[in-house]
């Protein structure tokens, strides 16, 4: 039991610290929009904490020259530069690089919107910090890019994962669990699509705070569960999942809005991003199931005790996040 309590304490500290660590793991983001022939407006976002930023820098082709010095600011945990550049002959077929990426643990996303309506999304990694601007992306390349972005987003979204994990602990019936996860999926797909397409929106900071509150709610339900009675979340788990799923969809849409959607393949990009989210979610649940079985066997504890202890752990983490997010308003 002592070893089990020690494990819970370590996990609690790890998740509480994760928002700070996420500054290193969040991708940098380059947005380039062609405003006139061979003229581009650029926005470069780099993860930052306070005044400290990652040492990442955009290297444009030699045919590009800046029209003015970049305007710099710190906004929402990111260092941002805005400027315009003239690139003789355009960008197609030219190489763009992110200097300093090799020495980090993060990725960089580059979005280039051309005047002809085509949009290109590229993902740069530490082992591959350059890319060649293509003439046009195929539908398969768009699908592949947005699918991987969806998987990456959910696997790095600790708050979304903890909510799903709480639902997993709350429901023991496999059929009801499938229905509940399906309700969550339908709900966040609705708001993800609607918010990404601009039909409706909510301020991001209140959304993030309420997502933390949703985890705290389900955590309290885990702690208060009793064998001889059923709480609302046990009787109608799909309703709880659907209601909070609508909210979590706004959180997913926040990331997708920043990346943007290709004008020529909006339905495909939305679909594959959402499929990526679901695949990442299923991968996480599979891993959670394996780890739970291992913990129960290793520490010789009952599932009921593990569920209650997890409820307290999730409650502590989500409350810490909630206070921090409210303080950032």
C-alpha positions as a printed NumPy array, in Angstrom:
array([[  0.   ,   0.   ,   0.   ],
       [  2.874,   2.376,   0.784],
       [  4.357,   1.753,  -2.659],
       [  0.951,   2.418,  -4.219],
       [  0.585,   5.735,  -2.365],
       [  4.083,   6.732,  -3.441],
       [  3.159,   5.98 ,  -7.056],
       [  0.043,   8.159,  -6.804],
       [  2.079,  11.027,  -5.337],
       [  4.586,  10.822,  -8.187],
       [  1.818,  10.762, -10.802],
       [  0.126,  13.74 ,  -9.169],
       [  3.316,  15.8  ,  -9.251],
       [  3.963,  14.795, -12.865],
       [  0.534,  15.893, -14.097],
       [  0.5  ,  19.084, -12.019],
       [  3.832,  20.011, -13.577],
       [  2.701,  19.088, -17.082],
       [  1.232,  22.501, -18.028],
       [  4.664,  24.043, -17.457],
       [  6.42 ,  21.275, -19.348],
       [  3.968,  21.712, -22.197],
       [  5.717,  24.954, -23.166],
       [  8.567,  22.827, -24.456],
       [  6.287,  20.236, -26.065],
       [  3.86 ,  22.61 , -27.819],
       [  4.742,  23.052, -31.497],
       [  6.066,  26.285, -32.905],
       [  3.849,  27.68 , -35.654],
       [  4.649,  29.574, -38.852],
       [  1.806,  31.153, -40.815],
       [  2.521,  32.655, -44.257],
       [ -0.212,  34.256, -46.344],
       [  0.372,  35.547, -49.854],
       [ -1.269,  38.992, -49.854],
       [ -0.064,  40.063, -53.321],
       [  2.073,  38.43 , -56.02 ],
       [  5.301,  37.341, -54.256],
       [  4.314,  39.302, -51.108],
       [  3.78 ,  37.38 , -47.865],
       [  2.5  ,  38.299, -44.393],
       [  4.217,  36.153, -41.753],
       [  3.361,  35.238, -38.162],
       [  5.883,  33.182, -36.191],
       [  4.825,  31.73 , -32.802],
       [  7.34 ,  30.09 , -30.468],
       [  6.512,  28.431, -27.098],
       [  7.515,  30.734, -24.231],
       [  7.322,  30.894, -20.466],
       [  7.327,  34.436, -19.181],
       [ 10.084,  36.282, -21.044],
       [ 11.914,  33.047, -21.875],
       [ 11.367,  31.53 , -25.332],
       [ 12.703,  28.597, -27.282],
       [ 15.597,  29.47 , -29.567],
       [ 13.788,  28.751, -32.836],
       [ 14.16 ,  30.971, -35.895],
       [ 12.629,  30.946, -39.375],
       [ 15.051,  30.761, -42.3  ],
       [ 13.389,  31.757, -45.552],
       [ 14.829,  31.141, -49.045],
       [ 17.605,  33.458, -50.229],
       [ 15.135,  35.013, -52.67 ],
       [ 13.113,  36.454, -49.751],
       [ 13.801,  39.788, -48.055],
       [ 12.004,  41.346, -45.097],
       [ 10.148,  44.57 , -45.819],
       [ 10.472,  45.813, -42.232],
       [ 11.714,  44.694, -38.832],
       [  9.415,  42.13 , -37.13 ],
       [  6.931,  43.345, -34.513],
       [  7.507,  41.263, -31.379],
       [  5.182,  40.436, -28.468],
       [  4.468,  37.832, -25.777],
       [  0.868,  36.583, -25.89 ],
       [ -0.741,  33.601, -24.143],
       [  2.452,  31.679, -23.433],
       [  3.933,  32.309, -26.887],
       [  6.59 ,  34.61 , -28.322],
       [  5.185,  36.115, -31.527],
       [  6.826,  37.897, -34.434],
       [  4.863,  39.558, -37.263],
       [  6.381,  40.932, -40.449],
       [  6.061,  40.933, -44.225],
       [  8.5  ,  39.733, -46.865],
       [  8.938,  39.808, -50.619],
       [  9.968,  36.484, -52.182],
       [ 10.95 ,  36.855, -55.832],
       [  9.375,  34.109, -57.895],
       [  7.148,  33.006, -55.006],
       [  7.788,  30.149, -52.613],
       [  6.828,  27.071, -54.6  ],
       [  9.801,  24.766, -54.987],
       [ 11.845,  26.728, -52.409],
       [ 13.188,  25.484, -49.053],
       [ 12.1  ,  26.829, -45.653],
       [ 13.978,  25.836, -42.49 ],
       [ 13.546,  26.237, -38.74 ],
       [ 16.976,  26.875, -37.227],
       [ 17.447,  25.54 , -33.695],
       [ 14.769,  22.854, -34.037],
       [ 17.315,  20.024, -33.903],
       [ 18.201,  20.87 , -30.297],
       [ 14.606,  20.806, -28.968],
       [ 11.952,  18.197, -28.201],
       [  9.198,  20.055, -30.002],
       [  7.889,  20.186, -33.561],
       [  7.032,  23.097, -35.805],
       [  4.002,  23.513, -38.044],
       [  4.164,  25.629, -41.179],
       [  1.029,  26.816, -42.966],
       [  1.338,  28.555, -46.322],
       [ -1.759,  30.051, -47.972],
       [ -1.239,  30.987, -51.627],
       [ -3.265,  33.57 , -53.574],
       [ -4.681,  30.852, -55.83 ],
       [ -6.582,  29.425, -52.84 ],
       [ -4.307,  26.424, -52.196],
       [ -3.073,  25.868, -48.67 ],
       [ -0.151,  23.731, -47.56 ],
       [  0.489,  22.385, -44.056],
       [  3.883,  20.918, -43.223],
       [  5.161,  19.433, -40.001],
       [  8.843,  19.86 , -39.194],
       [ 10.608,  17.685, -36.616],
       [ 14.   ,  17.946, -34.886],
       [ 15.36 ,  15.28 , -37.23 ],
       [ 13.846,  17.008, -40.302],
       [ 13.795,  20.81 , -39.743],
       [ 13.38 ,  21.794, -43.414],
       [ 10.765,  21.331, -46.134],
       [ 10.277,  22.196, -49.78 ],
       [  7.16 ,  24.215, -50.572],
       [  5.07 ,  22.053, -52.912],
       [  3.083,  23.159, -55.932],
       [ -0.025,  21.656, -54.311],
       [ -0.835,  18.992, -51.747],
       [ -2.76 ,  15.909, -52.811],
       [ -5.879,  14.879, -50.918],
       [ -3.937,  11.941, -49.471],
       [ -1.21 ,  14.283, -48.161],
       [ -3.838,  16.557, -46.598],
       [ -5.563,  13.579, -44.964],
       [ -2.275,  12.203, -43.637],
       [ -1.18 ,  15.559, -42.222],
       [ -4.451,  16.318, -40.429],
       [ -4.793,  12.742, -39.152],
       [ -1.357,  12.969, -37.51 ],
       [ -2.187,  16.409, -36.128],
       [ -5.331,  14.956, -34.536],
       [ -3.435,  12.077, -32.936],
       [ -0.714,  14.411, -31.677],
       [ -3.21 ,  16.891, -30.271],
       [ -5.17 ,  14.388, -28.181],
       [ -2.053,  12.6  , -26.901],
       [ -0.585,  15.907, -25.739],
       [ -3.909,  17.141, -24.322],
       [ -3.619,  15.875, -20.755],
       [ -6.909,  17.454, -19.655],
       [ -8.9  ,  15.716, -22.417],
       [ -7.187,  12.406, -21.66 ],
       [ -7.89 ,  12.623, -17.933],
       [-11.596,  13.223, -18.594],
       [-11.767,  10.155, -20.826],
       [ -9.82 ,   8.163, -18.22 ],
       [-12.32 ,   9.205, -15.528],
       [-15.193,   7.97 , -17.709],
       [-13.3  ,   4.718, -18.202],
       [-13.057,   4.243, -14.419],
       [-16.676,   5.254, -13.861],
       [-18.27 ,   2.69 , -16.189],
       [-17.721,  -1.037, -15.826],
       [-20.264,  -2.29 , -18.389],
       [-18.467,  -2.505, -21.789],
       [-21.668,  -1.79 , -23.774],
       [-22.486,   1.306, -21.721],
       [-18.849,   2.413, -21.96 ],
       [-18.977,   2.188, -25.762],
       [-22.231,   4.186, -25.826],
       [-20.746,   6.797, -23.493],
       [-17.546,   7.222, -25.493],
       [-19.664,   7.425, -28.672],
       [-21.776,  10.199, -27.117],
       [-18.588,  12.058, -26.164],
       [-17.272,  11.64 , -29.721],
       [-20.494,  12.876, -31.368],
       [-20.65 ,  15.885, -29.054],
       [-17.103,  17.097, -29.526],
       [-17.343,  16.442, -33.274],
       [-20.312,  18.831, -33.451],
       [-18.577,  21.714, -31.707],
       [-15.218,  20.959, -33.34 ],
       [-16.739,  21.301, -36.805],
       [-18.977,  24.262, -35.959],
       [-16.286,  26.273, -34.19 ],
       [-13.6  ,  25.469, -36.779],
       [-15.892,  26.655, -39.579],
       [-16.791,  29.824, -37.682],
       [-20.482,  29.11 , -37.044],
       [-20.098,  29.677, -33.283],
       [-17.317,  30.214, -30.781],
       [-16.464,  30.617, -27.109],
       [-13.49 ,  32.42 , -25.497],
       [-10.644,  29.939, -25.135],
       [ -9.622,  30.69 , -21.536],
       [-13.103,  30.091, -20.011],
       [-13.357,  26.908, -22.112],
       [-10.056,  25.606, -20.719],
       [-11.12 ,  26.448, -17.155],
       [-14.452,  24.657, -17.592],
       [-12.699,  21.609, -19.064],
       [-10.676,  21.404, -15.842],
       [-13.954,  21.711, -13.916],
       [-15.437,  18.819, -15.948],
       [-12.589,  16.568, -14.789],
       [-13.151,  17.654, -11.188],
       [-16.873,  16.791, -11.496],
       [-16.274,  13.261, -12.772],
       [-13.485,  12.799, -10.189],
       [-15.95 ,  13.662,  -7.401],
       [-18.387,  11.116,  -8.828],
       [-15.661,   8.443,  -8.642],
       [-15.001,   9.219,  -4.99 ],
       [-18.699,   9.236,  -4.038],
       [-19.646,   5.971,  -5.76 ],
       [-21.385,   3.405,  -3.529],
       [-22.34 ,  -0.212,  -4.301],
       [-25.965,   0.208,  -3.143],
       [-26.845,   3.395,  -5.012],
       [-26.261,   5.027,  -8.381],
       [-25.36 ,   8.64 ,  -8.958],
       [-26.435,  10.715, -11.971],
       [-23.198,  10.011, -13.826],
       [-23.697,   6.254, -13.329],
       [-27.353,   6.255, -14.363],
       [-26.91 ,   8.533, -17.382],
       [-23.185,   8.516, -18.215],
       [-23.859,   9.198, -21.89 ],
       [-25.667,  12.42 , -20.954],
       [-22.722,  13.624, -18.862],
       [-20.287,  12.632, -21.624],
       [-22.356,  14.398, -24.302],
       [-22.716,  17.62 , -22.302],
       [-19.028,  17.873, -21.48 ],
       [-18.092,  16.588, -24.939],
       [-19.64 ,  19.714, -26.465],
       [-17.308,  21.746, -24.282],
       [-14.207,  19.668, -25.06 ],
       [-14.94 ,  20.139, -28.763],
       [-14.299,  23.866, -28.352],
       [-10.921,  22.954, -26.869],
       [-10.068,  20.79 , -29.906],
       [-11.269,  23.563, -32.219],
       [ -8.896,  26.042, -30.577],
       [ -5.911,  24.066, -31.841],
       [ -7.422,  23.433, -35.264],
       [ -8.322,  27.105, -35.724],
       [ -4.704,  28.103, -35.151],
       [ -3.478,  25.56 , -37.699],
       [ -6.203,  26.464, -40.183],
       [ -8.063,  24.407, -42.774],
       [ -7.106,  24.031, -46.446],
       [ -9.75 ,  25.786, -48.533],
       [ -9.828,  23.023, -51.141],
       [-10.233,  20.116, -48.682],
       [-12.137,  21.435, -45.655],
       [-14.408,  18.37 , -45.145],
       [-11.477,  15.957, -45.575],
       [ -9.244,  17.888, -43.163],
       [-12.016,  18.088, -40.534],
       [-12.823,  14.399, -40.888],
       [ -9.245,  13.152, -40.698],
       [ -8.351,  15.469, -37.796],
       [-11.341,  14.112, -35.866],
       [-10.471,  10.52 , -36.788],
       [ -6.938,  11.192, -35.55 ],
       [ -8.343,  12.441, -32.242],
       [-10.417,   9.272, -31.884],
       [ -7.534,   6.957, -32.763],
       [ -5.313,   8.709, -30.231],
       [ -8.093,   8.403, -27.661],
       [ -8.424,   4.65 , -28.286],
       [ -4.653,   4.195, -28.038],
       [ -4.71 ,   5.973, -24.68 ],
       [ -7.617,   3.868, -23.365],
       [ -5.851,   0.665, -24.452],
       [ -2.703,   1.725, -22.602],
       [ -4.774,   2.749, -19.553],
       [ -6.435,  -0.686, -19.447],
       [ -3.072,  -2.473, -19.587],
       [ -1.567,  -0.249, -16.893],
       [ -4.574,  -0.645, -14.596],
       [ -4.339,  -4.425, -14.805],
       [ -0.623,  -4.205, -14.084],
       [ -1.104,  -1.903, -11.066],
       [ -3.852,  -4.097,  -9.596],
       [ -1.666,  -7.178,  -9.975],
       [  1.541,  -5.53 ,  -8.761],
       [  0.122,  -3.904,  -5.637],
       [ -2.607,  -6.518,  -4.925],
       [ -5.347,  -3.912,  -4.516],
       [ -9.019,  -3.976,  -5.476],
       [-10.423,  -2.061,  -8.413],
       [-12.73 ,  -0.147,  -6.04 ],
       [ -9.753,   1.144,  -4.046],
       [ -7.878,   2.038,  -7.225],
       [-10.928,   3.892,  -8.563],
       [-11.353,   5.9  ,  -5.363],
       [ -7.644,   6.742,  -5.155],
       [ -7.673,   7.771,  -8.818],
       [-10.689,   9.983,  -8.131],
       [ -8.783,  11.879,  -5.443],
       [ -5.738,  12.126,  -7.719],
       [ -7.785,  13.432, -10.661],
       [ -9.621,  15.842,  -8.371],
       [ -6.369,  17.292,  -7.04 ],
       [ -4.864,  17.715, -10.5  ],
       [ -7.989,  19.248, -12.071],
       [ -8.462,  21.651,  -9.147],
       [ -4.86 ,  22.811,  -9.486],
       [ -5.412,  23.391, -13.213],
       [ -8.732,  25.139, -12.583],
       [ -7.192,  27.631, -10.136],
       [ -4.288,  28.31 , -12.492],
       [ -6.573,  28.845, -15.482],
       [ -8.918,  31.126, -13.548],
       [ -5.922,  33.156, -12.396],
       [ -4.888,  33.681, -16.029],
       [ -8.134,  35.458, -16.974]])
